[in-house]
């Protein structure tokens, strides 16, 4: 997996998305496959389905199908690592600046940052909690979601799906109808 550390994982984005999900950074499995949230045990794809964002459980290799539902994926930091705690404060800060520029360009209705610690570091907001944020980027609202990593034992797939469903309802997304 050493070679995976040098690979960039392409964003799954389009202009005017309902929700742009933003992971922390690619893990090594994601970097090796080029598919977001690809590590077995990561709960992103099951939670996305359980919360009603998608009508069926998508595999990481099917990530482009998200665009049909007005959804996309990017990361705060592009550099792949085995664990997010390998990232520096400077990488988070720079990632936050680059993410804000990307959101300004793409204009999604909602930016959903997957991981409160990543949001706090990227946007210098030590008090942020899971849920909708006061901060906006232009007209884009921000929601912080729990990190679906298997390492995040504080949240079960069920409780994560409930929080993701709150965002889905706020964003007006019907996971059974494309777009």
Number of C-alpha atoms within 10 A of each C-alpha: 10 12 9 20 19 15 18 15 22 14 17 18 21 16 12 17 21 22 30 28 21 23 25 26 26 31 23 23 20 22 28 20 16 20 21 27 26 23 19 10 13 16 20 25 21 19 24 23 18 20 23 20 27 24 16 14 15 17 14 19 13 11 20 17 17 21 19 14 21 24 27 25 23 24 23 26 25 22 22 25 21 14 13 16 9 9 16 12 14 11 16 22 20 16 23 22 14 16 21 20 13 15 20 14 13 16 22 28 21 26 27 26 28 24 20 22 19 28 28 19 19 25 18 14 14 11 7 16 17 17 18 19 12 9 12 14 18 13 12 21 19 23 27 26 25 24 24 25 17 16 11 13 10 10 15 15 17 13 14 22 25 16 18 26 20 17 23 20 13 12 14 12 21 16 21 12 12 15 14
